[in-house]
Amino acid sequence: VDLLSLELEQDPDGNPNQQSNATDFDVLDDGSVLIANAGCNCLMAWSAADGLSIAAAWDFDGDNPVPTSVEVGPDGDIYVGFLTGFPWPAEGSRIERWSGGELVQTYSGLTAITGLLVTDDGTIYATEFGVFEQGWSPGRVVMVGEDGTITPVLAGLTTPFGLAQAPDGTIAVAVGSTGADDGMIITVPMS
């Protein structure tokens, strides 16, 4: 699927950067695919029947919400995690929860979200890339409560970017995402 052509034709975020940077995707029950595209601050949708379209876009002005992750929850709601633009302020990121095409909840106070996981029981986990102060500080995995409470799960991670859950409940985290030969997957047993 050619993602760049749609960005060049529609410029969904109004930023003339003319780039596509797909960072995450999830598949809906009907087989269509949602794609978080950080390059155009948009969520794209693709299906075999309809092709590619812009499902949602965020204006780059203001806090420059950069969608880096998308998850479809067990209830069918869509969760989108945001990084923000430079200088990636501490607690400047958020997760949005969409239901029926409407924004129904925002979880704020997060930092540089780069990965998102919504488990079968509806628990929300996110990777926080770190805080940028003359380089990136260590990142972490956090759990986000229904009331927005942020609970650290695993800290001291080098540039985490992405989460997945195995059938046994173990959470896998991609770390070392910015350096050559540094990338690896680590697992976090959940009880």
Phi, psi and omega in degrees: 000126180276105182274331184293320183301320179295320176298316181294324181284320189251337182043064190298334181260358179076011179260123183284021181291339177048062177217154176238135180215081179290125185243343181197160174208161172215155184251130178279166181303330181277003178092352177287159186240134172258135185233119173281120183241101183292334182291328181243017180047048184218164172248119179261155176232140178225138170219157180297326182283320189253350183075210187259139177212168175269117180275325179198152177217150180238132182294136182285346177292162181078235183276002176049067180293118182252104181289123181245348185208147177218138179219140172261120182284171181296339179269002182088354176292152181252129180248133179235127178258144185237143176272308192091167177272176178303137013262028177051065186295145175302135179061022180265357183260172182206168170239132176253142177245123182246138178222128180059031179082005181242142174288119184248342181199144175234127175257112185249181179082015179263165184236118171049062181292128178234354179205153185214141177217130172243115185283173182299335178268006176089004178288136182257127173239149178216151170263132173256120187299326181137185177249135182265112175218089186057039184128165183274132171283168178299147178263188183200168170255133178234156171254136181248117181285163179303329179272004179092359178298132181254121181242119177297138178250317181209125183244175176077026183268142178273115177037065178290142182206086175121144181221150172208159179238133177278162179303333180277003178095348178297138177258131177257136182234130174275127179233166181068040189282352186250352184245147175295134177067010181259347186289144175199166175249128174243157181244149180235106177296132179250138180251000000 
